[in-house]
């Protein structure tokens, strides 16, 4: 349904963000990321204790090509 939109000020949009005003059939933002993290890296909360004496995070990627995003529309 069409609408009347007043003044819009956009400060910033991230690299995988979408800014849209008006009618649309489909919005498909696509992005990829590869994250390496050690033990306890993504734990959140109060009073969390992680005991890990020998921790290694291997960041060597032997693959020539990762999974593509070509057909994710």
N, CA, C and O of each residue as an XYZ file, in Angstrom:
292
protein
N       0.842     -1.165      0.000
C       0.000      0.000      0.000
C       0.894      1.236      0.000
O       1.774      1.358      0.852
N       0.686      2.135     -0.922
C       1.497      3.356     -0.988
C       1.307      4.219      0.251
O       0.239      4.225      0.865
N       2.354      4.943      0.605
C       2.309      5.820      1.770
C       3.048      7.105      1.461
O       3.902      7.147      0.575
N       2.718      8.142      2.189
C       3.424      9.412      2.076
C       4.474      9.437      3.175
O       4.159      9.306      4.357
N       5.723      9.605      2.770
C       6.828      9.588      3.715
C       7.406     10.988      3.803
O       7.640     11.649      2.792
N       7.631     11.424      5.031
C       8.210     12.744      5.240
C       9.718     12.723      5.088
O      10.263     11.913      4.338
N      10.379     13.599      5.791
C      11.822     13.718      5.723
C      12.474     12.480      6.342
O      12.060     12.017      7.405
N      13.499     11.949      5.664
C      14.236     10.791      6.148
C      15.714     11.151      6.170
O      16.252     11.659      5.186
N      16.365     10.888      7.294
C      17.796     11.128      7.406
C      18.466      9.796      7.735
O      18.159      9.172      8.751
N      19.379      9.369      6.870
C      20.109      8.132      7.075
C      21.529      8.495      7.494
O      22.261      9.145      6.747
N      21.906      8.072      8.691
C      23.244      8.378      9.192
C      24.255      7.394      8.613
O      25.289      7.810      8.091
N      23.971      6.102      8.699
C      24.866      5.107      8.121
C      24.109      3.795      7.926
O      23.129      3.506      8.613
N      24.592      3.027      6.979
C      24.059      1.694      6.717
C      25.261      0.765      6.610
O      26.238      1.073      5.927
N      25.179     -0.368      7.288
C      26.277     -1.327      7.257
C      26.432     -1.958      5.887
O      25.608     -1.752      4.997
N      27.495     -2.725      5.730
C      27.792     -3.313      4.421
C      26.765     -4.345      3.989
O      26.613     -4.583      2.791
N      26.053     -4.966      4.925
C      25.036     -5.937      4.537
C      23.646     -5.465      4.932
O      22.728     -6.278      5.043
N      23.476     -4.175      5.145
C      22.190     -3.626      5.551
C      21.310     -3.283      4.362
O      21.762     -3.234      3.218
N      20.036     -3.046      4.665
C      19.060     -2.691      3.635
C      18.289     -1.467      4.108
O      17.794     -1.444      5.235
N      18.182     -0.458      3.262
C      17.347      0.713      3.530
C      16.256      0.734      2.486
O      16.536      0.735      1.287
N      15.002      0.750      2.936
C      13.899      0.617      1.984
C      12.765      1.547      2.375
O      12.370      1.601      3.540
N      12.244      2.275      1.404
C      11.020      3.056      1.568
C      10.163      2.777      0.347
O      10.616      2.943     -0.786
N       8.935      2.357      0.571
C       8.022      2.110     -0.548
C       7.653      0.648     -0.672
O       7.965     -0.167      0.197
N       6.977      0.328     -1.775
C       6.530     -1.040     -2.009
C       7.691     -1.914     -2.450
O       8.618     -1.450     -3.114
N       7.628     -3.177     -2.075
C       8.685     -4.113     -2.430
C       8.099     -5.512     -2.498
O       7.175     -5.845     -1.755
N       8.634     -6.320     -3.384
C       8.229     -7.720     -3.471
C       9.112     -8.593     -2.608
O       8.622     -9.462     -1.887
N      10.415     -8.366     -2.678
C      11.345     -9.212     -1.933
C      12.616     -8.429     -1.626
O      13.155     -7.737     -2.489
N      13.092     -8.546     -0.382
C      14.367     -7.969      0.017
C      15.244     -9.117      0.499
O      14.876     -9.838      1.427
N      16.393     -9.286     -0.124
C      17.275    -10.410      0.199
C      18.708     -9.931      0.412
O      19.534    -10.056     -0.493
N      19.020     -9.389      1.579
C      20.421     -9.039      1.820
C      21.253    -10.310      1.982
O      20.825    -11.255      2.645
N      22.424    -10.331      1.383
C      23.268    -11.520      1.412
C      24.674    -11.104      1.834
O      25.238    -10.150      1.297
N      25.230    -11.827      2.796
C      26.602    -11.587      3.198
C      27.173    -12.879      3.763
O      26.435    -13.791      4.136
N      28.486    -12.942      3.820
C      29.152    -14.103      4.395
C      30.210    -13.642      5.379
O      30.691    -12.511      5.316
N      30.561    -14.533      6.283
C      31.611    -14.240      7.251
C      32.221    -15.547      7.723
O      31.540    -16.571      7.786
N      33.481    -15.513      8.049
C      34.160    -16.662      8.623
C      34.762    -16.203      9.946
O      35.545    -15.253      9.984
N      34.397    -16.875     11.021
C      34.797    -16.448     12.350
C      35.623    -17.533     13.027
O      35.226    -18.697     13.055
N      36.751    -17.156     13.559
C      37.585    -18.048     14.347
C      37.590    -17.530     15.779
O      37.832    -16.345     16.012
N      37.324    -18.409     16.735
C      37.312    -17.987     18.130
C      37.729    -19.150     19.022
O      37.477    -20.311     18.701
N      38.355    -18.835     20.121
C      38.814    -19.857     21.051
C      37.742    -20.252     22.047
O      36.599    -19.803     21.962
N      38.118    -21.086     22.981
C      37.190    -21.592     23.983
C      36.644    -20.457     24.836
O      37.410    -19.632     25.334
N      35.341    -20.409     25.005
C      34.706    -19.399     25.843
C      34.577    -18.036     25.210
O      34.264    -17.076     25.914
N      34.801    -17.901     23.922
C      34.786    -16.582     23.291
C      33.396    -15.966     23.202
O      33.259    -14.750     23.337
N      32.375    -16.762     22.983
C      31.035    -16.211     22.776
C      30.114    -16.452     23.964
O      28.894    -16.374     23.819
N      30.669    -16.740     25.124
C      29.868    -16.954     26.320
C      29.496    -15.592     26.894
O      30.357    -14.730     27.070
N      28.214    -15.402     27.184
C      27.756    -14.152     27.776
C      27.003    -14.462     29.065
O      26.500    -15.571     29.244
N      26.928    -13.507     29.939
C      26.194    -13.688     31.182
C      27.024    -13.246     32.366
O      28.165    -12.807     32.220
N      26.434    -13.368     33.538
C      27.100    -12.972     34.777
C      27.651    -14.208     35.477
O      26.973    -15.233     35.554
N      28.863    -14.120     35.981
C      29.441    -15.190     36.772
C      29.841    -16.416     35.973
O      29.771    -17.527     36.499
N      30.252    -16.262     34.746
C      30.664    -17.385     33.906
C      32.149    -17.655     34.139
O      32.958    -16.726     34.153
N      32.502    -18.915     34.320
C      33.902    -19.302     34.466
C      34.230    -20.365     33.426
O      33.512    -21.355     33.286
N      35.308    -20.152     32.708
C      35.752    -21.115     31.703
C      37.152    -21.559     32.093
O      38.056    -20.733     32.219
N      37.334    -22.852     32.283
C      38.640    -23.410     32.621
C      39.095    -24.265     31.450
O      38.561    -25.349     31.215
N      40.060    -23.782     30.736
C      40.572    -24.495     29.575
C      42.090    -24.314     29.579
O      42.598    -23.254     29.213
N      42.796    -25.341     29.988
C      44.237    -25.210     30.159
C      44.991    -25.147     28.835
O      45.899    -24.330     28.681
N      44.634    -25.985     27.895
C      45.345    -26.039     26.619
C      44.349    -25.777     25.496
O      43.624    -26.678     25.075
N      44.318    -24.555     25.023
C      43.364    -24.168     23.994
C      44.115    -23.658     22.768
O      44.974    -22.783     22.874
N      43.789    -24.200     21.629
C      44.335    -23.736     20.358
C      43.192    -23.480     19.394
O      42.243    -24.261     19.328
N      43.277    -22.404     18.657
C      42.306    -22.112     17.611
C      43.057    -22.099     16.289
O      43.860    -21.204     16.025
N      42.789    -23.092     15.468
C      43.469    -23.204     14.185
C      42.774    -22.309     13.167
O      41.586    -22.478     12.890
N      43.513    -21.366     12.617
C      42.940    -20.449     11.634
C      43.442    -20.737     10.224
O      43.247    -19.929      9.317
N      44.078    -21.868     10.040
C      44.549    -22.249      8.707
C      43.380    -22.862      7.944
O      42.759    -23.816      8.411
N      43.086    -22.315      6.781
C      41.970    -22.786      5.972
C      42.542    -23.370      4.689
O      42.955    -22.630      3.796
N      42.566    -24.689      4.595
C      43.143    -25.357      3.427
C      42.212    -25.404      2.224
O      42.643    -25.761      1.128
N      40.943    -25.049      2.409
C      40.000    -25.103      1.294
C      40.277    -23.959      0.314
O      40.541    -22.828      0.724
N      40.215    -24.260     -0.950
C      40.418    -23.211     -1.960
C      39.167    -22.361     -2.113
O      39.261    -21.151     -2.322
N      37.989    -22.986     -2.009
C      36.724    -22.271     -2.184
C      35.771    -22.696     -1.081
O      35.613    -23.887     -0.814
N      35.138    -21.726     -0.442
C      34.114    -22.027      0.543
C      32.751    -22.063     -0.137
O      32.644    -21.834     -1.342
N      31.702    -22.356      0.649
C      30.359    -22.411      0.085
C      29.969    -21.042     -0.451
O      30.129    -20.033      0.236
N      29.462    -21.007     -1.668
C      29.092    -19.748     -2.286
C      27.733    -19.250     -1.863
O      26.959    -19.976     -1.238
N      27.437    -17.978     -2.214
C      26.152    -17.389     -1.919
C      25.420    -17.002     -3.200
O      24.531    -16.151     -3.174
N      25.785    -17.616     -4.305
C      25.253    -17.233     -5.603
C      23.748    -17.472     -5.736
O      23.054    -16.672     -6.363
N      23.237    -18.556     -5.156
C      21.835    -18.907     -5.377
C      20.986    -18.676     -4.131
O      19.940    -19.307     -3.984
N      21.405    -17.794     -3.237
C      20.643    -17.508     -2.010
C      19.737    -16.306     -2.194
O      19.696    -15.443     -1.317
N      19.038    -16.217     -3.257
C      18.147    -15.077     -3.483
C      16.726    -15.426     -3.234
O      15.847    -14.577     -3.380
